[in-house]
Amino acid sequence: MESFEAPAHGYRNKILQRLSAESISRLKLRPVELAVERPLEQSQQAIGHLYFIESGVGSMTTTFKDGGQVEVGLFGNESVIGVSGFMGVKRSLNRIYMQMPGSGYACRMDLAEAEFHRGDEFQRLALRYVQMQLTQATQSAGCNAVHEITQRLARWILLCSDRSGLNEMALSQEFLAMMLGVRRTTVSAMMSSFKERGLLTYTRSNIRLLDRPALEAQACECYAVLRDHLENYLEFDTGFSV
């Protein structure tokens, strides 16, 4: 049996950072490159693997009958993709793919399920992750209902920056329009306004943040809530401040 050696620099994934060497050994992780557009889950297809993202940004989308897609989730190194596979859901309801390239680790679903049902640290961390996803989803749903598109755009750009750890990101206006459920021309007009005010520069497929505090001021209150929860969701003190 081949042994798995942890990277010399340590893990960047927040869940792997907290797992014991014994638990990681039982998962039999293998390193994977996560190229742009690489699928991690496909709608209506079996969930065969668990993915721990080390770098890059993943995106979850919902597809409608007319073929239109809207993004419903973002994933970075706080994430483990595929947890529903060992909680009774055998086929994915959504598409999850890499929006920004990176790397990570994968393991077979049967090994992940066995480790989860040991009822130890992996189970606790996985359940905390699921709770975080629910909190993020409910906050985002409320945000989409009451906040202006300009505020929501600033929030999404900042969350992508937080998850990637980058101030310059390969994000197209088409992607941003899909995230917000609006036309690309609407996003283009808002991005032009951000640029004129010195918040960022952009091309059709790239964004570079120039004045992060000003962009945070443009975002709605939901950004701070989501950011703080993202940073602290594995702490067993469940409180966080707005």
Secondary structure as GFF3:
##gff-version 3
##sequence-region A 1 242
A	DSSP	alpha_helix	14	18	.	.	.	ID=ss1
A	DSSP	alpha_helix	21	27	.	.	.	ID=ss2
A	DSSP	beta_strand	30	34	.	.	.	ID=ss3
A	DSSP	beta_strand	39	41	.	.	.	ID=ss4
A	DSSP	beta_strand	49	63	.	.	.	ID=ss5
A	DSSP	beta_strand	69	75	.	.	.	ID=ss6
A	DSSP	beta_strand	80	81	.	.	.	ID=ss7
A	DSSP	three_ten_helix	83	86	.	.	.	ID=ss8
A	DSSP	beta_strand	95	108	.	.	.	ID=ss9
A	DSSP	alpha_helix	109	116	.	.	.	ID=ss10
A	DSSP	alpha_helix	121	146	.	.	.	ID=ss11
A	DSSP	alpha_helix	149	164	.	.	.	ID=ss12
A	DSSP	beta_strand	168	169	.	.	.	ID=ss13
A	DSSP	alpha_helix	173	180	.	.	.	ID=ss14
A	DSSP	alpha_helix	184	196	.	.	.	ID=ss15
A	DSSP	beta_strand	200	202	.	.	.	ID=ss16
A	DSSP	beta_strand	207	209	.	.	.	ID=ss17
A	DSSP	alpha_helix	212	218	.	.	.	ID=ss18
A	DSSP	alpha_helix	222	232	.	.	.	ID=ss19
###
